[in-house]
Amino acid sequence: MLETQCVISGGGPAGLMTGYLLARQGIDVIVLEKHADFLRDFRGDTIHPSTLEIFHELGLLDELLTRPHQKIRQASVTISGNNYKIADFGQLPTLCKYVAMMPQWDFLDYLVKAACEFPNFKLLRLTKAVNLIDQDGQIAGVNASDKDGHLVIHADLTIAADGRDSALRDASGLTLDDIGAPIDVFWMRLPKTPSQAPVSLGQVGS
């Protein structure tokens, strides 16, 4: 059994950033990540100017940008053969006037590195929250599973950041208001040579 002030289910951007910010304030935090690493295809690889601004304010930006990334300063779309610029990030009132394209595993690895500077932060990999601990109608932590079996984690605060198929949301009885999405996304890999410039382009019509 473990005891902590805060347990966070989910080692994605939301869970790790929350864990970092709480640990920075001196709060004992345990983050649970069900995978051994962050190497997943087709995750959100865009870091927007507003997010980069937050990293700047936290003093984390310079080291973050030492990791491989591309800068998207403009975005365009082709409609029926005509090219239109739809975004120019150079007009934004932020330090970084671009979108940084960075593999999410690099972004998350850096967040873990920054958070682990605090001794009160702990990341448990290969550990998944299964359900909530309910003590007299109050949530008091989570029951989890790891490579050794069952793990009980008692916490003053429990945060569910375990994604669209959240086990803790289901366990809490919270209902999801699914508003749908206006588009469908088809992911694929395309070849790219090192000499090709980074580009963000949308295509509408044949």
C-alpha positions as CSV (number, residue, x, y, z in Angstrom):
1,M,0.0,0.0,0.0
2,L,1.1,3.5,-0.8
3,E,0.0,6.8,0.6
4,T,0.3,10.2,-1.0
5,Q,-1.4,13.6,-1.1
6,C,-2.4,13.3,-4.7
7,V,-2.7,10.4,-7.1
8,I,-3.1,11.0,-10.9
9,S,-4.3,8.3,-13.2
10,G,-2.8,8.9,-16.7
11,G,0.7,9.9,-17.8
12,G,-0.4,12.0,-20.8
13,P,0.1,15.7,-21.2
14,A,-2.7,16.6,-18.7
15,G,-1.6,14.2,-16.0
16,L,2.1,14.9,-16.2
17,M,1.6,18.7,-16.3
18,T,-0.7,18.6,-13.4
19,G,1.7,16.4,-11.5
20,Y,4.6,18.7,-12.3
21,L,2.7,21.8,-11.1
22,L,1.6,20.2,-7.9
23,A,5.1,18.8,-7.1
24,R,6.5,22.3,-7.8
25,Q,4.2,23.5,-5.0
26,G,5.6,20.9,-2.6
27,I,2.7,18.5,-2.8
28,D,3.4,14.7,-2.8
29,V,2.2,13.3,-6.2
30,I,2.1,9.9,-7.7
31,V,1.3,9.6,-11.4
32,L,0.2,6.2,-12.8
33,E,1.1,5.4,-16.4
34,K,-0.2,2.0,-17.8
35,H,2.6,1.7,-20.4
36,A,6.3,1.2,-20.0
37,D,7.1,4.2,-22.3
38,F,5.5,6.9,-24.3
39,L,6.2,5.5,-27.8
40,R,2.9,5.7,-29.5
41,D,2.1,6.5,-33.1
42,F,-0.3,9.3,-34.1
43,R,-0.5,11.2,-30.9
44,G,-0.9,15.0,-30.6
45,D,2.5,16.2,-31.9
46,T,1.6,19.9,-32.0
47,I,2.6,22.3,-29.2
48,H,0.7,25.5,-29.6
49,P,2.1,29.0,-29.0
50,S,-0.1,29.3,-25.8
51,T,1.4,26.1,-24.4
52,L,4.9,27.3,-25.3
53,E,4.2,30.5,-23.5
54,I,3.3,28.6,-20.3
55,F,6.6,26.7,-20.6
56,H,8.4,30.0,-20.9
57,E,6.7,31.3,-17.8
58,L,7.7,28.1,-15.9
59,G,11.3,28.4,-17.0
60,L,11.1,25.2,-19.0
61,L,11.0,26.5,-22.6
62,D,14.7,26.7,-23.5
63,E,15.5,23.0,-22.6
64,L,12.2,21.8,-24.2
65,L,13.3,23.4,-27.5
66,T,16.6,21.6,-27.5
67,R,14.6,18.5,-28.5
68,P,14.0,17.8,-32.2
69,H,11.1,19.8,-33.5
70,Q,9.9,21.8,-36.5
71,K,8.4,25.3,-36.4
72,I,5.2,26.0,-38.3
73,R,4.8,29.7,-38.7
74,Q,2.0,29.7,-41.3
75,A,-0.7,27.3,-42.3
76,S,-2.5,27.1,-45.7
77,V,-5.2,25.2,-47.4
78,T,-5.8,24.3,-51.0
79,I,-9.4,24.6,-52.2
80,S,-10.2,23.5,-55.8
81,G,-6.6,24.1,-56.9
82,N,-6.3,27.6,-55.2
83,N,-3.9,28.0,-52.2
84,Y,-5.1,30.1,-49.3
85,K,-3.1,31.1,-46.2
86,I,-5.4,30.5,-43.2
87,A,-3.1,31.2,-40.3
88,D,-0.1,33.4,-39.6
89,F,1.2,32.8,-36.1
90,G,3.6,35.8,-36.5
91,Q,0.8,38.1,-35.3
92,L,0.4,36.4,-31.9
93,P,1.3,38.3,-28.7
94,T,3.5,35.4,-27.5
95,L,7.2,34.8,-27.3
96,C,7.0,31.9,-29.7
97,K,5.1,32.9,-32.8
98,Y,4.8,29.4,-34.2
99,V,3.4,25.9,-33.6
100,A,6.2,23.5,-32.5
101,M,5.8,20.0,-34.1
102,M,7.5,17.6,-31.7
103,P,6.9,13.9,-31.2
104,Q,4.7,13.6,-28.1
105,W,7.0,11.0,-26.6
106,D,9.8,13.6,-26.5
107,F,7.5,16.1,-25.0
108,L,6.3,13.7,-22.3
109,D,9.8,12.5,-21.6
110,Y,10.9,16.1,-20.9
111,L,7.9,16.7,-18.6
112,V,8.9,13.6,-16.6
113,K,12.5,14.8,-16.4
114,A,11.4,18.2,-15.2
115,A,8.9,16.8,-12.7
116,C,11.5,14.3,-11.3
117,E,13.6,17.2,-10.2
118,F,11.2,17.3,-7.3
119,P,11.7,14.5,-4.7
120,N,8.0,14.5,-4.0
121,F,7.0,13.5,-7.5
122,K,6.8,9.8,-8.5
123,L,5.9,8.2,-11.8
124,L,4.8,4.6,-11.7
125,R,5.0,3.0,-15.1
126,L,3.2,-0.2,-16.1
127,T,0.6,0.7,-13.4
128,K,-3.1,1.2,-14.2
129,A,-5.8,2.6,-12.0
130,V,-8.7,0.1,-11.9
131,N,-11.2,1.6,-9.7
132,L,-11.7,4.1,-6.9
133,I,-11.4,3.6,-3.1
134,D,-14.7,4.8,-1.5
135,Q,-14.6,5.4,2.2
136,D,-17.9,6.5,3.6
137,G,-18.9,8.2,0.4
138,Q,-15.5,10.0,0.0
139,I,-12.9,9.1,-2.6
140,A,-9.7,8.1,-0.8
141,G,-7.5,6.9,-3.6
142,V,-7.4,4.1,-6.2
143,N,-7.0,0.4,-6.5
144,A,-4.4,-0.2,-9.2
145,S,-2.7,-3.1,-11.0
146,D,1.0,-3.3,-11.8
147,K,3.4,-6.0,-12.8
148,D,3.3,-7.5,-9.4
149,G,-0.5,-7.6,-9.1
150,H,-2.8,-5.5,-6.9
151,L,-1.7,-2.1,-5.6
152,V,-3.6,0.1,-3.2
153,I,-2.9,3.9,-3.2
154,H,-4.5,6.1,-0.6
155,A,-4.6,9.8,-1.5
156,D,-6.2,13.0,-0.3
157,L,-6.9,14.0,-3.9
158,T,-7.6,11.7,-6.8
159,I,-7.4,13.0,-10.4
160,A,-8.6,11.1,-13.5
161,A,-6.5,12.0,-16.5
162,D,-6.7,8.6,-18.2
163,G,-8.2,9.7,-21.5
164,R,-11.3,9.2,-23.6
165,D,-11.9,5.7,-22.2
166,S,-11.3,6.7,-18.6
167,A,-11.7,3.8,-16.2
168,L,-12.0,6.2,-13.2
169,R,-14.7,8.2,-14.9
170,D,-16.7,5.0,-15.4
171,A,-16.0,4.0,-11.8
172,S,-17.2,7.4,-10.5
173,G,-20.5,7.1,-12.3
174,L,-19.9,10.4,-14.1
175,T,-21.7,10.5,-17.4
176,L,-20.0,11.6,-20.6
177,D,-21.6,14.3,-22.8
178,D,-20.5,13.2,-26.2
179,I,-20.9,16.2,-28.5
180,G,-19.3,14.4,-31.5
181,A,-16.8,15.8,-33.9
182,P,-17.4,17.8,-37.1
183,I,-14.7,15.9,-39.0
184,D,-13.3,12.5,-39.5
185,V,-9.5,12.0,-39.4
186,F,-7.6,9.4,-41.4
187,W,-4.0,8.9,-40.2
188,M,-1.3,7.7,-42.5
189,R,2.4,7.8,-43.0
190,L,3.9,9.6,-46.0
191,P,7.6,9.5,-47.1
192,K,9.6,12.7,-46.6
193,T,13.2,13.4,-47.5
194,P,15.4,15.5,-45.2
195,S,15.6,18.2,-47.9
196,Q,11.9,18.9,-47.8
197,A,10.8,21.9,-45.8
198,P,8.2,21.4,-43.0
199,V,4.8,22.3,-44.2
200,S,1.2,22.4,-42.9
201,L,-1.3,22.1,-45.7
202,G,-4.9,21.2,-46.0
203,Q,-6.7,20.0,-49.1
204,V,-10.4,20.6,-49.8
205,G,-12.0,19.3,-53.0
206,S,-10.5,17.2,-55.8
